[in-house]
């Protein structure tokens, strides 16, 4: 099932003022060996300064951003807290999903859900893991499946990348707000950002798949990044509290030993300090399979959104980081 935004236009940024140097950078990737790069949009102070469409993609194409949707789920948790629907990240899952009380997931604090430190036997890189993402997707009853996953570590003690915790976060938002997370996002995030066309899949029970499954145009993907760069403000309108954005982006876990493209992990948001022309440039980002990225670069007043269909191929992540570094090397200091 899909929750849909049905209007015809995306959240268009002000008229582009294309930077020739950045345009040249993006043009070079037209000749990439792999024909699955889709779109790159670069914003500076909220304006489009470079934009390139590849391999048949158009401005109105909805693209599955994969696990970058987890970062949007984290924003929805923040909005729910801002609006008094949730108390805070120290609450446990069972505070809102009462049927989970007594299960391993029910006893986990929201902050440990958001940092993938639930302690549950859920690891997406291990197909045999009881809480692996494929098993979650295949479960006829997602909630029963979630309650059945055992604990292997104390909550908060160990980072394991998994989709189960992001699904849990979306479920908690639904229980706290009394509506699907997609419907809550429609009115509290997408509409205020001017995003009218989108799709967000749900499971058989009607719960939004907070682990991903969100499709957006690339400009709308970038608009989310611009709101994050503005610490929750977008074109003068408060969407999320600045405190939540700062907390979500702040690294809580060091993951450089297991992830070559990131150093820190916050609330479903990554961070890395890129070395550009001999100088450190801190970057926060959302990341999805295939190279889908929102890079937020506050020191450069910049957002880079990349959509890519290199699903299951490591070169997609390498290529997106290469695009970012090339943009930062040529862009405004």
N, C-alpha and C positions, 0 to 999 in steps of 0.2 A: 504494500500500500504506500501511496505517496501523499504527502501534504504539499500543496501547490500554491505558488504565487502566480496569478494568471494575467496580470497586465502586460502590455506589449513592450514596455521600455525598461532598460536597466537604469541603475543609479548613475547617470552620466555626470562625470566631472566637468568643470568649466572647460570652455573651448581649448583644445591643445595648443601649447606653445612649444613646438618640437625643438629639442636640443640637437643640433646636427651631430655633435660628437657621440651622444648616446644613440641616436638613430643609426649611426655607422656601426656601433657595437652590436645592436640588435640585428642589423642586416647581415652581419657575418655569420650568425647562427642559422640563416636560411640554408646554408650549405652543410648543415650538420649531417653526419653519416646516418642518423636514425630519423626517419620521417614521422616522429610522434611528438615533437614539440608543438604546442598549440598556440599559446599567446604569452606575450610579456607586456605588462603595463607598468610604467614607472611614473610615480607621482612625486612632485617636489612642492612642499607647502600646499598640498591638496590639488595641485594642477597636473594634468597629464603633460609630461615633458618628453616621453618616448613611448611608443606603442607599436607593436608589430604582431601580425597574425601569420601563422604558418600552416602549411599542409591542409588548406581548405577550411580552417576555422574562421568564424565570423564574430562580429561584435555581439551578436545575439545568441550565440551558441551557449547552451548550458553545459557545464563541464563538471564531472564528478571529481571533487577535490579530495576524495578518500579521507585519510586520517587527519587532514587539516581541519575536518569538521569537528574533531575532538576539541580543538582550540575554541571553536564557536560554542560548543557545549559549556566550556569553562566560563565564557562570557555570560551564558544564560544562568548559570549558578550565581554569578555576581549580581545580575539584575534581580534575580529572585530574592537575594539577601537585601539588596538596596530597597526593594519594595516591601520588605517586611514579611515576605512569604516564607523565608527561612531565617533562622537566628544567626547562624554562622558556621564556619568550617569545623568547629569543635564538636558539633552535633554528630551523632552516629546516623548511619543509614536508617536504622529502625525508628529514629525519631519521626521520620516522614513516611517510611514504608513499614508500617507496624507489623505486617505479616512476616517480616524478615527477622523479627526478634527471636533470639536464640540460635540463629544460624551464624555461620562464620562471617558472611557479608554484612549481616545486620549489626554486628558489633564494631564495624569499621568506622572511624571518624571520616567525615567528608574530606578533610584535608589529605588524608591518606589515600582516599579514592582519587583525588585530583592529581596526586603526585605518583600514582601507580605503585603505592607501597601498602597495598591492602593486606599483604601476607597470605593471600589465597593462592592456591595451586593453579595459577593462570599465567601462561607465558605463550605469546603468539608465535614465537620462533620455534616452539617445540610442539609438533602436531600431537604428541602423546599427552600433553598437559591436559588435565581434566577441564580446565577453564579456557582452553584454546578458542580463538575467535571463530573458527570453522564449526566447532561443536556448538557454540552459542547460536550461530546462524541457523544451524540445522535442527536445533531443539524445537519440538512442537509446542512446548510451554516454556517461554524464556524465563519467567519468574520462578518456576519450579526448578529449572536448571540452575539459576543463579543461587538459589538457596541450598542447592546440593553440592556446590563446589567447596572442597575442604580447605582448611587453613594449613599452611606448612611453615609459616614464619610469624612472629609477632607483628601486628600491624605497625607500620611506620619504620620497620627495620631494614627493608630491602626493596630496591627498585626492580620491577619486572615489567617490561613493556607488554601491555595487553589491552584488548578492546573491551573486556568484560567490565573493567572499572569505569570506562567512559559511558558504556551503556547504563551502568548503575547511576552515574551522575545525571543522565537524562531522565531516568526513571524517578529519581528523587525530585527533580524539578517538576515533573508531571504530578507527583503525589502532593508536593507542597503548594502548587498553584491551582490544582483542580482541573487542569487541561493538558493536552499533549504539549510537549516541549516545542513542537513545530508551531502550534497555534499561539503559544506564548511568544515565540520568536517573531511571528508574523506582526504582532502589534507592538512589541517592546524593543525589537532590534531591526528587523528588515524594513518595516514601514518607515520608521524614523530616519533610516539611512537612504530612503528612496529606492529600496530594492523591491521590485514588484514581480519579477520572474525568478522563480527558484523551485526546487523540488527537494524534499527531505523524506526519505523512506522511513516507514515504521514496520514493526513486526506484526505478527498475526493478531496480537492482543491490542494493537493500536498504539503501542508506545514508540515514540520516535527513537531511531537508532542513533544515540548520542556518540557512538564510536566512529561515525562517518556518514557515508551515504547521502551527503548533501551536495547538490548540484547548483552552481551559480555561473553567471557570466564572469569573465575575468575582471572587468571593470568593477563589478559588484564585490568580487573577492578583494580587490584593492581598496574599495570603500571601507570594508571592515578593518583592514590594516590602517587606513588613515584615521579612523575613529580610535584605534588603539594607540597610534602615535600621538594623538591629541589627548591621551589619558582619559578617554571616555567622552570627550567632546567631539561633535561633528557639526561643522558649519554653525557653531554657536549654540548647539543644542546638546544638553547633557543626556547621554544614552546609558552610560555605566559610570559608577563613581570612580574618581581618580585613584582612590585608595585601593579599590579592587584591581584596577589595571596594574598598578605598581606591584601589588602582592602577587597577582597571577604571573607576571613576567619575572619576578625576582627568583633566581635559581634556588631551589630547595634541595636538589640532589645533583651530585656530580656524576655525569654519565659518559664522560669522554673515553673511558676505558672500553665501553661497549658500543659507542656511536661515533664514527669518524667525522660526522658532520655537525656535531653539537658538543657543548661542554657542560651546560647546565640544563636542568629541567624544573619548571615551575608548576603552575596549575594547567597542565596540558599545553604549555608553551615552552619552546626551546630557547636557548641562548648560546651565543658564541662570539668571541672577540676575533674579528677578522683582521689580519695584518695587510694593510693597503698602503703601498708606496712607503713602507717602513714605519707606518703609524697604526696604532690600534684603533679599530672601529667596532664598538659594541653593536651587536645585532640580536634582536629578538625575532622569533619566527614560529609560524605554524607550518607543519610539514605533513605531507601525505604521500603515500605510495605512488611511484611513477615520476616524482619530482615536482609535485604540486606544492607551492610555497607562497606564504605571505611573509616577506622580509620587512621588518620595521627597523628603521635606522634613524633614531632621534637626532643624533649629532649631525646628520646630513639633511635633516628635515625631509626624509625620503621614505617612500614605501615602494617595494618592488613585488608585484604579484606575477606568478608564473603558473600557467597550467600546462600539463604535460600528460601524455598517455603511455608513458614507458612503464606500465604496471608490471611489477615483478622483475624489473631489470635495474641493476645497481647503477647503470650509467645515467639513469634519469636523475638521481640525486646528485651525482657528480656534475652533470651538465648544469643543473639549476644553480649549484654553488659557483660554478665557473661563470655563469651569466651574471650573478650578483657581484662577484669580484671584479669582473670587467666593467660593470656599470660604476661601481665605487671608484675604480681606478681612473675613470674618465670623467666622472660626474663632479658636481660642485663640492669643494672641500668643506 
